[in-house]
Amino acid sequence: MGGIGNLKSMLGALIMGTASLSAASVDLGNGFMDHGVATPMSQHRGTVATVDGAGRNVVLTWLYDTRGGYALLMVDVETGKADEVPMPFNPGGDGPFASILSSANKFYTHFNSHFCEFDPAQRRFTFFQKTAPQMAMGMTEDDQGVIWSVTYPKSGVVSYNPKTGAFRDYGHVYAQNWNQYQRYVACDDAGWLYFGIGSTSGQIIALDPETGTARPVIPEAKRIQGTGFVYRNLDGKVYGHGHTMANAKPIISSSQSLFHRSFPDGKVLKDLNLIDRVVTVDDPAAQTTHSAKFDYSSDGAHVMGVCVAPDGTVCGGTAFPMRFFSYNPRTDTWINRPAFSQFNTVTTHGDRWFVGGYGHGFLLEWDPSQPWVDTEKGKPGNPQHHIEAHPDINRPHALIANDRLVVMAGTPGYGYTGGGLLIWDRAAKQGTILKHTDLIPDSLAFLPEDRLLVGSTIAAGTGGEVKATEACLFILNLVTRKVEWRAAAIPGARNYTDLKVTPEGLVYGLADASTFFVFDPVARTVLHQQDLRADFGGSVNHQGTRAFLVGPDQTVYLLLVKGIAAIAPRTHAITLLVESPVPLQQGGDILDGRLYFIRHSHLYSWKLPTAK
């Protein structure tokens, strides 16, 4: 529960839009500071309106923060009284991707290889069971009240009969060489289970509940990229693959976005606001609206990345909830605002701050000297929404900028294999997207004479099929948009984690967050390489890694999991300067003599040796 003590003092300042928070940074010794939680709030991963054992209207929601799905929150909508019930198993960073409120008023979910049942009448978890990995993407209830769950990534299936207590783990029932998503799940009136899978190649699977035998329904020749679809009709049959959803049997189940609003007495859940901590209910019969305050604990949202903004603050974004934050080290205060989706990668050049975001691979540009205007696609804003690169880029991994261009790279949309490169002309305000069939980029560095050094990855888009076996470095001519050189510079590398041009004109790089190398872009050869695992345990590694940072005296720092190192300019020898009191997770930037980095929901910094 790290950071909870500081969080409680912050919560009173939170408002729906901009929140100004006192950081109350903590000195950790040896030059390290903990500046606190960037976004001190959680997100729901499935919410339902129902009643407790006394018939009172309550809201149930799965709470999710940097730890994963850590608790079930039960809120009395009249009084705001909230019961926070910890999960009966360690969330392990995982969280709900599907849940269901049964006809018997029990709330179910399945993640981190555990299936569980929460009973609002008893205000406690009444069943949980370890299963084959990993998390449900779809859940349903059959005509006998049996709860079914189908899990990512290998189509695991479980069933639970709450009347008899019988639980059955069918294991993984359908094999593919890519991670499967099962968003549509249904049972017919004979008890057979059907579920659609995606995204690389859609399919529908039928499972016999007695024998556990599973068979695909769609012939291999007719499978296409996408997701198989099924639904339960009121006539007792399950339909899919080309059918429109009509006369569907009402089942309160969905993805992590589940938000069931109807109470049994006809009242309607208007909002459960985990930012302001307010629940709002409409009464259509009385034509009234009632709100109540509630509270809950949170370790805060996961920080995606940070860099210094032109206004001298350290800025970035968080995921779940999607928020923008700005930390001012001069005043030790935070600003926290709504973000336009997920700020995967961030960078600064001159007087502008840029964002490469998930999903749809969007590019934003922020001018901190002007008032903040919440971003809306197609409308003037600050940050301004420029372009989307979907499906060639869905999840950005790298973002760099110079006076003329902004270049963004990443993995493609769900079920695709490859990668894309967005080249944004700042003056013309126009973008060129190099297709995911041509490039597989993961890290970027500008070279002289309008060249771009790109490090690739063999990773596919989410749920896609990995087809390559080795990543490459390549040099792209930014004028002709043609690849001039390509090579597997580090044999066997699966991805190039980060690239940084040194003050001497060489390029420092990381492969698989474990191999440090020095590349000469003129000779196009690797001059030096070193395995980091034995001595240092590996580098930080994330989407938008920022593992290399250049100090004001031109010292190149390398952020390692165990601490902070410096790289000698001529010998390229790595020296661990200091071990960190917390493992480093992600970079990073340097401001006013301090090096900033991320661990989960917290922003940390370390005083540079040369700083006064």
C-alpha positions as CSV (number, residue, x, y, z in Angstrom):
1,M,0.0,0.0,0.0
2,G,2.9,2.3,-0.7
3,G,2.0,6.0,-0.8
4,I,-1.4,5.7,0.9
5,G,-0.3,8.0,3.7
6,N,0.5,10.8,1.3
7,L,-2.5,10.0,-0.9
8,K,-5.1,10.8,1.9
9,S,-3.7,14.3,2.2
10,M,-4.1,14.8,-1.5
11,L,-7.6,13.5,-2.1
12,G,-9.4,16.6,-0.9
13,A,-7.9,18.7,-3.7
14,L,-9.1,16.4,-6.5
15,I,-11.7,17.8,-8.9
16,M,-13.1,16.4,-12.1
17,G,-11.0,18.6,-14.4
18,T,-7.7,20.1,-13.2
19,A,-6.4,19.0,-9.8
20,S,-3.6,20.9,-8.0
21,L,-1.8,18.7,-5.4
22,S,0.9,19.2,-2.9
23,A,3.6,16.6,-3.6
24,A,5.3,16.5,-0.1
25,S,8.4,14.8,-1.6
26,V,10.2,12.3,0.6
27,D,14.0,12.2,0.9
28,L,15.1,8.6,0.5
29,G,18.8,9.3,1.2
30,N,21.8,9.0,-1.1
31,G,20.5,11.7,-3.4
32,F,17.1,10.0,-4.1
33,M,13.7,11.6,-3.7
34,D,10.2,10.2,-3.9
35,H,7.9,12.9,-5.3
36,G,4.8,10.8,-4.8
37,V,2.0,9.4,-6.9
38,A,1.3,11.1,-10.2
39,T,-2.3,10.2,-10.4
40,P,-3.7,9.2,-6.9
41,M,-6.8,7.4,-8.1
42,S,-8.1,4.1,-9.4
43,Q,-10.2,3.0,-12.3
44,H,-13.2,0.7,-12.4
45,R,-12.9,-2.6,-14.4
46,G,-16.6,-3.5,-14.4
47,T,-19.5,-1.8,-12.5
48,V,-23.0,-3.0,-11.7
49,A,-26.1,-1.5,-10.0
50,T,-27.8,-4.0,-7.7
51,V,-29.0,-4.6,-4.1
52,D,-27.4,-5.9,-0.9
53,G,-28.9,-8.4,1.5
54,A,-31.2,-5.8,3.0
55,G,-32.6,-4.7,-0.4
56,R,-30.6,-1.4,-0.3
57,N,-29.4,-0.1,-3.6
58,V,-25.6,-0.6,-3.9
59,V,-23.0,-0.3,-6.6
60,L,-20.3,-3.0,-7.1
61,T,-17.1,-2.1,-8.9
62,W,-13.8,-3.8,-9.4
63,L,-11.0,-1.4,-8.4
64,Y,-7.8,-1.3,-10.5
65,D,-4.6,0.6,-9.8
66,T,-0.9,0.0,-10.4
67,R,-1.1,-3.2,-8.5
68,G,-3.8,-4.6,-10.7
69,G,-7.4,-5.5,-9.7
70,Y,-6.8,-5.2,-5.9
71,A,-10.4,-5.0,-4.4
72,L,-14.1,-5.0,-4.8
73,L,-15.8,-1.7,-3.8
74,M,-19.4,-1.8,-2.6
75,V,-21.1,1.6,-2.3
76,D,-24.5,2.3,-0.7
77,V,-25.9,4.9,-3.1
78,E,-28.0,6.7,-0.5
79,T,-25.4,7.1,2.2
80,G,-22.1,6.8,0.4
81,K,-20.9,4.2,2.9
82,A,-18.3,2.1,1.1
83,D,-16.9,-1.3,1.9
84,E,-13.6,-2.1,0.2
85,V,-13.1,-5.9,0.1
86,P,-9.6,-7.0,-0.9
87,M,-9.3,-9.7,-3.6
88,P,-9.0,-13.2,-2.0
89,F,-5.8,-13.7,-4.1
90,N,-2.8,-11.7,-5.1
91,P,-3.7,-9.7,-8.3
92,G,-0.1,-9.9,-9.5
93,G,-0.5,-6.8,-11.7
94,D,-3.4,-8.4,-13.6
95,G,-7.0,-7.2,-13.5
96,P,-10.5,-7.9,-14.7
97,F,-11.2,-7.9,-18.5
98,A,-14.6,-9.4,-18.1
99,S,-17.2,-9.9,-15.3
100,I,-20.8,-10.9,-14.9
101,L,-23.7,-10.2,-12.5
102,S,-25.6,-13.5,-12.3
103,S,-29.4,-14.0,-12.1
104,A,-28.8,-15.0,-8.5
105,N,-27.2,-11.6,-7.8
106,K,-23.6,-12.8,-7.4
107,F,-20.7,-10.8,-9.1
108,Y,-18.0,-12.9,-10.8
109,T,-14.7,-12.2,-12.5
110,H,-11.6,-14.2,-13.5
111,F,-8.0,-12.9,-13.7
112,N,-4.5,-13.7,-12.7
113,S,-5.5,-17.4,-13.1
114,H,-8.2,-17.1,-10.3
115,F,-12.0,-17.4,-10.7
116,C,-14.0,-15.7,-7.9
117,E,-17.6,-15.0,-6.7
118,F,-18.6,-12.0,-4.6
119,D,-22.0,-12.0,-2.8
120,P,-23.3,-8.5,-2.0
121,A,-25.8,-10.0,0.4
122,Q,-22.9,-11.3,2.6
123,R,-20.6,-8.5,1.6
124,R,-17.7,-10.9,1.0
125,F,-16.1,-13.3,-1.5
126,T,-17.9,-16.6,-1.2
127,F,-15.8,-18.6,-3.6
128,F,-12.5,-18.5,-5.5
129,Q,-10.4,-21.1,-7.3
130,K,-7.1,-21.1,-9.0
131,T,-7.3,-22.0,-12.7
132,A,-5.2,-22.5,-15.8
133,P,-3.8,-19.2,-17.0
134,Q,-4.9,-16.4,-17.3
135,M,-7.8,-13.9,-17.5
136,A,-11.3,-14.0,-18.8
137,M,-12.1,-12.0,-21.9
138,G,-15.7,-13.2,-21.9
139,M,-18.2,-14.7,-19.4
140,T,-21.8,-15.9,-19.5
141,E,-24.5,-17.8,-17.5
142,D,-26.3,-20.8,-18.9
143,D,-30.0,-21.7,-18.3
144,Q,-29.1,-23.8,-15.2
145,G,-27.3,-20.8,-13.6
146,V,-23.9,-22.2,-14.3
147,I,-21.2,-19.5,-14.8
148,W,-18.8,-19.9,-17.7
149,S,-15.5,-18.1,-18.3
150,V,-13.2,-18.2,-21.3
151,T,-9.7,-16.9,-20.9
152,Y,-6.8,-15.2,-22.8
153,P,-4.3,-16.1,-24.1
154,K,-4.9,-19.8,-24.9
155,S,-8.7,-20.3,-24.6
156,G,-8.9,-21.7,-21.2
157,V,-12.5,-22.6,-20.1
158,V,-13.9,-23.0,-16.6
159,S,-17.5,-23.5,-15.3
160,Y,-18.9,-23.0,-11.8
161,N,-22.3,-24.1,-10.5
162,P,-23.1,-21.9,-7.5
163,K,-26.1,-24.2,-6.5
164,T,-23.9,-27.3,-6.1
165,G,-20.4,-25.8,-5.7
166,A,-19.2,-27.9,-8.6
167,F,-16.2,-26.3,-10.3
168,R,-14.6,-27.6,-13.5
169,D,-11.4,-26.4,-15.2
170,Y,-11.4,-27.7,-18.8
171,G,-7.8,-26.3,-19.3
172,H,-6.8,-24.8,-22.6
173,V,-9.1,-26.1,-25.3
174,Y,-7.9,-24.5,-28.6
175,A,-4.3,-23.9,-29.7
176,Q,-3.0,-21.2,-31.9
177,N,0.5,-19.7,-32.2
178,W,-0.8,-16.2,-31.2
179,N,-2.6,-14.9,-28.1
180,Q,-6.3,-15.3,-28.4
181,Y,-9.1,-12.8,-27.3
182,Q,-12.5,-14.3,-26.6
183,R,-14.9,-11.3,-26.3
184,Y,-18.1,-13.2,-27.3
185,V,-19.3,-16.1,-25.1
186,A,-22.7,-17.8,-25.1
187,C,-24.5,-21.1,-24.1
188,D,-27.4,-22.7,-25.9
189,D,-30.4,-24.3,-24.2
190,A,-28.7,-27.7,-24.3
191,G,-25.8,-26.3,-22.2
192,W,-23.2,-26.3,-25.0
193,L,-20.6,-23.4,-24.8
194,Y,-19.7,-21.3,-27.8
195,F,-17.1,-18.5,-28.0
196,G,-15.5,-16.4,-30.7
197,I,-11.8,-15.8,-30.8
198,G,-9.6,-13.1,-32.4
199,S,-7.8,-11.1,-33.5
200,T,-5.3,-12.6,-36.0
201,S,-7.8,-15.0,-37.5
202,G,-11.4,-15.2,-36.4
203,Q,-12.9,-18.5,-35.3
204,I,-15.9,-19.8,-33.3
205,I,-15.3,-22.7,-30.9
206,A,-18.1,-25.1,-29.7
207,L,-17.5,-27.0,-26.5
208,D,-19.4,-30.1,-25.2
209,P,-19.8,-29.5,-21.4
210,E,-19.9,-33.2,-20.7
211,T,-16.8,-34.4,-22.5
212,G,-14.9,-31.2,-22.7
213,T,-14.3,-31.7,-26.4
214,A,-13.9,-28.4,-28.3
215,R,-14.1,-28.1,-32.0
216,P,-13.8,-25.1,-34.4
217,V,-16.9,-24.1,-36.4
218,I,-15.6,-22.0,-39.2
219,P,-13.6,-23.8,-41.9
220,E,-10.0,-22.8,-42.1
221,A,-10.3,-21.5,-45.6
222,K,-13.0,-19.0,-44.5
223,R,-11.2,-17.5,-41.6
224,I,-10.3,-13.9,-41.8
225,Q,-8.5,-11.3,-39.7
226,G,-10.9,-10.2,-36.9
227,T,-12.9,-11.8,-34.1
228,G,-15.5,-14.5,-34.1
229,F,-18.9,-13.4,-32.9
230,V,-21.7,-15.3,-31.1
231,Y,-24.8,-14.4,-29.0
232,R,-27.6,-16.3,-27.2
233,N,-31.0,-15.8,-28.6
234,L,-34.3,-16.0,-26.6
235,D,-35.2,-19.0,-28.8
236,G,-32.5,-21.0,-27.0
237,K,-30.0,-21.1,-29.9
238,V,-26.7,-19.5,-30.2
239,Y,-26.0,-17.5,-33.4
240,G,-22.9,-16.0,-34.9
241,H,-20.8,-15.4,-38.0
242,G,-22.9,-13.1,-40.1
243,H,-26.0,-12.9,-37.9
244,T,-27.1,-9.6,-36.4
245,M,-27.9,-9.5,-32.7
246,A,-31.7,-9.7,-32.3
247,N,-33.8,-11.0,-29.4
248,A,-30.7,-11.6,-27.3
249,K,-31.2,-13.2,-23.9
250,P,-30.5,-10.5,-21.2
251,I,-27.3,-11.3,-19.5
252,I,-25.4,-8.7,-17.4
253,S,-21.9,-9.3,-18.7
254,S,-19.3,-7.5,-20.7
255,S,-15.6,-6.5,-20.9
256,Q,-13.8,-4.3,-18.4
257,S,-16.1,-1.5,-19.6
258,L,-19.2,-3.2,-18.1
259,F,-21.4,-0.5,-16.6
260,H,-24.8,-1.9,-15.7
261,R,-27.0,1.1,-14.6
262,S,-30.5,-0.4,-13.7
263,F,-31.4,-1.0,-10.1
264,P,-34.3,-3.5,-9.4
265,D,-36.5,-0.7,-8.1
266,G,-36.3,1.3,-11.4
267,K,-33.7,3.8,-10.3
268,V,-30.7,4.4,-12.6
269,L,-27.0,4.7,-11.8
270,K,-26.0,7.9,-13.6
271,D,-22.4,7.9,-12.6
272,L,-19.8,6.3,-10.3
273,N,-17.0,8.9,-10.3
274,L,-13.8,7.4,-8.9
275,I,-12.0,10.7,-9.5
276,D,-14.3,13.0,-7.4
277,R,-15.5,10.0,-5.4
278,V,-19.2,10.7,-6.0
279,V,-22.0,8.3,-6.9
280,T,-25.0,9.8,-8.6
281,V,-28.4,8.1,-9.1
282,D,-31.5,9.2,-11.0
283,D,-35.0,8.3,-9.9
284,P,-37.2,8.5,-13.1
285,A,-40.4,8.0,-11.2
286,A,-39.8,10.9,-8.8
287,Q,-37.8,12.9,-11.4
288,T,-35.0,13.5,-8.9
289,T,-31.3,13.0,-8.8
290,H,-29.3,12.1,-5.7
291,S,-25.5,12.2,-5.1
292,A,-23.4,10.9,-2.3
293,K,-19.7,11.1,-1.5
294,F,-17.7,8.0,-0.9
295,D,-14.0,7.1,-0.4
296,Y,-11.6,4.3,-1.2
297,S,-7.9,3.6,-1.0
298,S,-5.6,3.6,-4.1
299,D,-1.9,3.2,-4.9
300,G,-2.4,5.3,-8.0
301,A,-2.4,4.8,-11.7
302,H,0.5,3.4,-13.6
303,V,2.8,6.0,-15.1
304,M,3.5,5.4,-18.8
305,G,6.4,7.8,-19.3
306,V,7.8,11.2,-18.4
307,C,10.0,13.9,-19.9
308,V,10.7,17.6,-19.1
309,A,8.3,20.0,-20.7
310,P,9.3,23.5,-22.1
311,D,7.9,25.2,-19.0
312,G,10.4,23.5,-16.7
313,T,8.0,20.9,-15.3
314,V,8.2,17.1,-15.5
315,C,5.2,15.8,-17.4
316,G,3.7,12.6,-18.5
317,G,0.6,10.4,-18.6
318,T,-0.9,7.6,-16.6
319,A,-3.0,4.6,-17.6
320,F,-6.1,3.5,-15.8
321,P,-7.3,6.1,-15.5
322,M,-6.0,8.1,-18.5
323,R,-4.6,11.3,-17.0
324,F,-2.0,13.9,-17.7
325,F,0.3,15.1,-14.9
326,S,2.8,17.9,-14.4
327,Y,5.2,18.0,-11.5
328,N,6.9,21.4,-10.6
329,P,10.1,20.7,-8.7
330,R,10.5,24.4,-7.8
331,T,7.2,24.4,-5.8
332,D,6.9,20.6,-5.1
333,T,3.4,20.6,-6.5
334,W,1.4,18.6,-9.1
335,I,-1.2,19.4,-11.7
336,N,-3.4,16.5,-12.8
337,R,-5.8,16.7,-15.7
338,P,-7.9,14.4,-17.9
339,A,-5.9,13.0,-20.8
340,F,-6.9,12.2,-24.4
341,S,-6.6,8.4,-24.0
342,Q,-3.2,6.8,-23.1
343,F,0.0,8.8,-23.4
344,N,2.3,6.0,-24.4
345,T,5.3,8.0,-25.5
346,V,6.3,11.6,-24.8
347,T,9.1,13.9,-26.0
348,T,10.1,17.6,-26.0
349,H,11.7,19.8,-28.7
350,G,12.0,23.5,-28.4
351,D,8.9,25.1,-27.0
352,R,6.6,22.1,-27.7
353,W,5.8,18.8,-25.9
354,F,4.6,15.9,-28.0
355,V,2.6,12.7,-27.3
356,G,2.3,9.5,-29.2
357,G,-0.7,7.7,-27.8
358,Y,-2.7,4.4,-27.7
359,G,-5.1,3.5,-29.2
360,H,-5.1,4.4,-32.9
361,G,-1.6,5.7,-32.8
362,F,-2.5,9.4,-32.3
363,L,-0.1,12.4,-32.2
364,L,-0.6,15.4,-29.9
365,E,1.3,18.7,-29.7
366,W,1.2,20.8,-26.5
367,D,2.3,24.4,-26.1
368,P,2.7,25.0,-22.3
369,S,2.8,28.8,-22.8
370,Q,-0.8,28.8,-23.9
371,P,-3.9,27.8,-21.8
372,W,-4.7,24.1,-21.6
373,V,-7.8,23.2,-23.7
374,D,-8.9,19.5,-23.4
375,T,-8.1,17.6,-26.5
376,E,-10.9,16.7,-28.9
377,K,-10.3,15.0,-32.2
378,G,-11.2,17.4,-35.1
379,K,-11.4,20.5,-32.8
380,P,-8.9,23.1,-31.7
381,G,-7.2,22.1,-28.5
382,N,-4.0,22.4,-26.5
383,P,-2.7,19.7,-26.7
384,Q,-3.8,19.7,-30.4
385,H,-4.8,16.4,-32.0
386,H,-2.9,16.1,-35.3
387,I,-3.3,12.7,-36.8
388,E,-3.9,9.0,-36.2
389,A,-1.7,6.2,-37.7
390,H,-4.1,3.3,-37.1
391,P,-3.9,0.4,-38.0
392,D,-0.2,0.7,-39.0
393,I,0.5,2.2,-35.5
394,N,-1.9,1.4,-32.7
395,R,0.5,1.3,-29.8
396,P,3.4,3.8,-30.1
397,H,6.8,2.6,-28.7
398,A,9.1,5.5,-29.8
399,L,8.7,9.3,-30.4
400,I,11.4,11.8,-31.5
401,A,11.2,15.4,-32.8
402,N,13.5,18.0,-34.4
403,D,12.8,21.5,-35.9
404,R,11.1,20.0,-38.9
405,L,9.7,16.6,-38.1
406,V,8.1,14.5,-35.5
407,V,8.6,10.8,-36.0
408,M,6.6,8.1,-34.2
409,A,6.9,4.3,-34.4
410,G,5.1,1.4,-32.9
411,T,3.2,-1.8,-33.3
412,P,0.0,-2.1,-35.4
413,G,-3.6,-2.7,-34.6
414,Y,-5.0,-5.8,-32.9
415,G,-4.3,-9.0,-34.8
416,Y,-1.8,-7.4,-37.3
417,T,1.8,-8.2,-37.7
418,G,4.4,-5.6,-38.7
419,G,4.8,-2.0,-37.6
420,G,4.4,1.5,-38.9
421,L,6.3,4.8,-39.0
422,L,4.6,8.2,-38.9
423,I,6.6,11.2,-40.2
424,W,4.9,14.4,-39.3
425,D,5.9,17.6,-41.1
426,R,5.6,20.3,-38.5
427,A,5.4,23.3,-40.8
428,A,3.1,21.8,-43.4
429,K,1.1,20.0,-40.6
430,Q,0.9,16.9,-42.7
431,G,1.8,13.3,-42.0
432,T,3.1,10.4,-44.0
433,I,2.5,6.9,-42.7
434,L,4.9,4.2,-43.9
435,K,2.9,1.0,-43.9
436,H,3.2,-1.8,-41.4
437,T,4.0,-4.2,-44.3
438,D,7.2,-2.3,-45.0
439,L,8.6,-1.5,-41.6
440,I,8.7,-3.0,-38.1
441,P,10.0,-0.1,-36.0
442,D,10.5,0.0,-32.2
443,S,13.2,2.7,-31.5
444,L,14.4,5.8,-33.3
445,A,17.3,8.2,-33.6
446,F,17.9,11.1,-36.0
447,L,21.1,10.9,-37.9
448,P,22.8,13.7,-40.0
449,E,21.9,14.4,-43.6
450,D,18.2,13.6,-43.2
451,R,18.7,10.0,-42.1
452,L,16.8,8.1,-39.5
453,L,18.2,5.1,-37.6
454,V,15.4,2.7,-36.7
455,G,15.6,-0.3,-34.4
456,S,12.9,-3.0,-35.2
457,T,11.0,-5.5,-33.1
458,I,9.6,-8.9,-34.0
459,A,6.6,-8.2,-31.7
460,A,3.2,-8.2,-33.4
461,G,0.3,-6.0,-32.6
462,T,-1.8,-7.0,-29.6
463,G,-3.1,-10.5,-30.3
464,G,-1.1,-10.7,-33.5
465,E,1.1,-13.6,-34.8
466,V,4.8,-13.3,-34.4
467,K,6.4,-14.2,-37.7
468,A,10.0,-12.9,-37.7
469,T,12.8,-14.5,-35.7
470,E,15.3,-11.6,-35.6
471,A,15.1,-7.8,-35.2
472,C,17.2,-5.5,-37.4
473,L,18.7,-2.0,-37.4
474,F,18.0,0.0,-40.6
475,I,18.7,3.5,-41.9
476,L,15.9,5.3,-43.6
477,N,16.4,8.3,-46.0
478,L,13.9,10.9,-44.8
479,V,13.8,12.6,-48.2
480,T,13.2,9.6,-50.4
481,R,11.5,7.6,-47.6
482,K,13.5,4.6,-48.7
483,V,15.5,2.1,-46.6
484,E,19.2,2.5,-47.5
485,W,20.7,-0.1,-45.2
486,R,19.4,-2.9,-43.1
487,A,21.2,-5.6,-40.9
488,A,20.7,-7.8,-37.9
489,A,23.3,-5.8,-36.0
490,I,22.9,-7.8,-32.8
491,P,22.4,-11.5,-33.8
492,G,19.4,-13.0,-32.2
493,A,17.9,-9.8,-30.9
494,R,14.2,-9.7,-30.6
495,N,13.8,-6.0,-30.3
496,Y,15.9,-2.8,-30.1
497,T,14.8,-1.2,-26.8
498,D,16.3,2.2,-27.2
499,L,18.7,4.3,-29.3
500,K,20.5,7.5,-28.5
501,V,22.9,9.6,-30.5
502,T,25.9,10.5,-28.4
503,P,27.6,13.9,-28.3
504,E,30.4,12.3,-30.3
505,G,28.0,11.2,-33.1
506,L,28.0,7.5,-32.3
507,V,24.8,5.7,-31.3
508,Y,24.2,4.0,-28.0
509,G,21.7,1.2,-28.2
510,L,19.9,-1.5,-26.2
511,A,18.8,-4.8,-27.5
512,D,16.2,-6.8,-25.5
513,A,16.9,-4.5,-22.5
514,S,20.0,-6.7,-21.9
515,T,22.6,-6.0,-24.5
516,F,24.3,-2.6,-24.6
517,F,26.0,-1.8,-27.9
518,V,27.7,1.1,-29.7
519,F,26.9,1.7,-33.4
520,D,28.9,3.8,-35.9
521,P,26.3,5.1,-38.3
522,V,28.9,6.2,-40.9
523,A,30.7,2.8,-41.0
524,R,27.4,1.1,-40.3
525,T,29.0,-1.3,-37.9
526,V,28.8,-2.3,-34.2
527,L,31.9,-1.1,-32.4
528,H,31.2,-2.5,-29.0
529,Q,28.7,-4.6,-27.2
530,Q,28.2,-5.8,-23.6
531,D,25.7,-8.1,-21.9
532,L,24.2,-6.1,-19.0
533,R,22.6,-9.0,-17.1
534,A,25.6,-10.4,-15.2
535,D,26.8,-7.1,-13.7
536,F,23.7,-4.9,-13.8
537,G,20.6,-7.1,-14.3
538,G,19.4,-5.3,-17.4
539,S,18.1,-1.9,-18.4
540,V,14.7,-0.2,-17.9
541,N,12.3,-1.3,-20.6
542,H,8.9,0.1,-21.5
543,Q,6.9,1.6,-24.3
544,G,8.8,4.9,-24.8
545,T,11.8,3.6,-22.8
546,R,14.1,6.7,-22.4
547,A,16.9,4.6,-20.9
548,F,19.7,6.9,-22.1
549,L,19.9,10.5,-20.7
550,V,22.5,13.1,-21.5
551,G,23.4,15.4,-18.6
552,P,24.3,19.1,-18.8
553,D,28.0,18.2,-18.9
554,Q,27.4,15.8,-21.8
555,T,27.7,12.7,-19.5
556,V,25.5,9.9,-20.9
557,Y,23.6,8.1,-18.2
558,L,22.1,4.7,-18.5
559,L,19.1,3.7,-16.4
560,L,19.3,0.2,-15.1
561,V,16.8,-1.8,-13.1
562,K,19.2,-1.7,-10.1
563,G,20.4,1.9,-10.4
564,I,22.0,4.6,-12.5
565,A,25.2,4.2,-14.5
566,A,27.4,6.4,-16.6
567,I,29.0,5.5,-19.9
568,A,32.6,6.5,-20.6
569,P,32.8,8.4,-24.0
570,R,35.9,6.7,-25.4
571,T,36.0,3.3,-23.9
572,H,32.2,3.0,-23.6
573,A,32.7,1.3,-20.2
574,I,29.7,1.3,-17.9
575,T,30.1,2.4,-14.3
576,L,27.3,2.0,-11.8
577,L,27.2,5.3,-10.0
578,V,24.5,4.4,-7.4
579,E,22.1,1.7,-6.5
580,S,18.5,2.9,-6.3
581,P,16.4,2.3,-3.1
582,V,13.6,1.1,-5.5
583,P,14.0,-0.8,-8.8
584,L,13.9,1.5,-11.8
585,Q,11.1,0.8,-14.3
586,Q,11.3,3.5,-16.9
587,G,13.0,6.7,-17.8
588,G,13.4,9.5,-17.5
589,D,14.7,13.0,-18.1
590,I,17.1,15.5,-16.5
591,L,16.1,18.9,-15.0
592,D,18.0,21.3,-12.8
593,G,20.6,18.8,-11.7
594,R,18.2,15.9,-11.0
595,L,17.5,12.8,-13.0
596,Y,13.9,11.7,-13.0
597,F,12.6,8.2,-13.4
598,I,9.5,6.1,-12.8
599,R,8.5,3.1,-10.7
600,H,4.9,2.0,-11.0
601,S,2.7,5.1,-9.9
602,H,5.6,7.1,-8.4
603,L,7.9,9.7,-9.8
604,Y,11.4,9.6,-8.3
605,S,14.6,11.6,-8.9
606,W,18.3,11.4,-8.1
607,K,20.7,14.3,-7.7
608,L,23.5,14.2,-10.3
609,P,27.0,14.1,-9.0
610,T,27.9,17.3,-10.8
611,A,24.9,19.2,-9.5
612,K,25.5,21.9,-7.0
